[in-house]
Structure formats: structure tokens, C-alpha cells
């Protein structure tokens, strides 16, 4: 199974853990382009990604970790899909900015919770 590993702060981790926040946002920057796209690793900006067409990598699960400690709480969720779009300000997105929007499915496991 292919797992997308994402580290979150306490606020966003808590909302995902409670099932309130159903998507996570990542800025369209080189780091995330390389991690999330399977065909456009050489592109570095949003316009390049949108103009040529993004083919996202497939993941089975998303593992969210609350911080960087070895004993940090973790929650594993089903991966639904990724798209490019605007996020919700109440979930941390800047209004008018486009992100990689990672859609979160149901919970499948917890560790250190």
C-alpha cells in the first residue's frame, strides 16, 4: 500500500481526527509538485501544472502525524484524490489562492492516540 505521509499542527490534526476537516491543502511549490505529481516533476509553478495537465500519483492511505516526535499521535485515513483548487479559509486556506487539495476518506487506524 502506498501511503502519503503528512505532518500537521495540533489544530488541523484535531479537526481531521474528529472528522470535521475532510481535505488538506498544500501549496503549489516544487516540493509538492515532485511529491504529488507523476508526470510533471520538472514543472515549478501552478501555471505550468495547469497548462500541461496534472497526473497525480496514486496513494492508498494518508498518514497524518501531529508534530515531529517519535511518540506523536498518528491517524491513518483513506486517500480519495487530489485536485487543484481553492480551499476553505476556516480550514487554513488563504482566500483566492489555489492549492493541491487532498481529499480525505474514512479513518482506518490510529497510533499513540
N, C-alpha and C positions, 0 to 999 in steps of 0.2 A: 504494500500500500504506500502510495506517495503522500507525504504529509507536508503541508505548508506550515512552517514554524513562525509564529508572530508573537512578539513581546509587547505587552500593554501596561499602562499605568493602572493604578488601583480603580480609578473611576470607571474607565472603559471596560476593564475586566469584570467589575461588578455588574455592570449593565448587561454584558453578554452572559454572564453566569446566571442572572435572573431571567434571561430570555427576552429582555426588553430591546436590546440593541441587536439587530439582525443583519447588519452589514458593517464592514470595517473598511477604512479608507487609507490609501497610500498615495503619496504624491507621485505624479508622473515625472520621475527623475531616472537617470541612468541606472542607479542601483536596482530600482524596482522593475524597470524595463527588462533588465537581464534576468531577474528572478522570476518574473511572471510571464514573459513572452517567449514563445518557442521559435519564432521566425524573424524577430526584429532586434536582435541583441545589439546591433550596430547603431540603432537609432537612439537619439539622446533627448528628444523633446516630444511634446504632445502632438504637434502638427505632423511631425514625421510618422508617428504611430497611427494617427487618424487617416492620413492621406494614403498610406500604403495598405493599411488594413492589418489589424492585430489578430494574431492567432495565439491564444493564451495556452499556457501549459495546463495539463490536467492534474488535478490533485484529488485524492480520495477524502482526505481529512484536513482539518485545520487544528493545530495545537496552539492554544493561547496560553502564554505564561505571564503571570503577574510579577514583573520585575526580572532581575538577573541572578538571584540567589539560587543555589542548588536545591534549596528546600522551598522554592517559590510554588505557589498554587498553580495548578495547570488544569485546563478544561479542554477536552477534545470534542470537536463538533464536526458534523458532516460538511463537506465542501459542496456548495451548489454551483456557483460560477463566478466569473469576473467580467465586469464590463467597464467602460469608460463613461463617466457621468458625474453629475453634481451630487454631493452628499447632503445630509441634513445637518444644519447648524447645531441642533441640540445633541447631535452625536459627534461633534468635533470638527465638522467641515466648515471651511470658510465659504460664505455665500458667494456664488458666481464662479468659483474655482472648480475645475474638473479634476477628478481623481480616478485611480483604479478603485473600483467599488467591488469589494469581495463579499459575496453573498454567503451568509451563514445558514446552515441547515440545523438539524436537531442535535442535541447533545448525545454523545456516545460514551463518554467517560470522564472521570476526574482523578486528580492526584494531588495529595497534600491539602485537600480542602476540608 
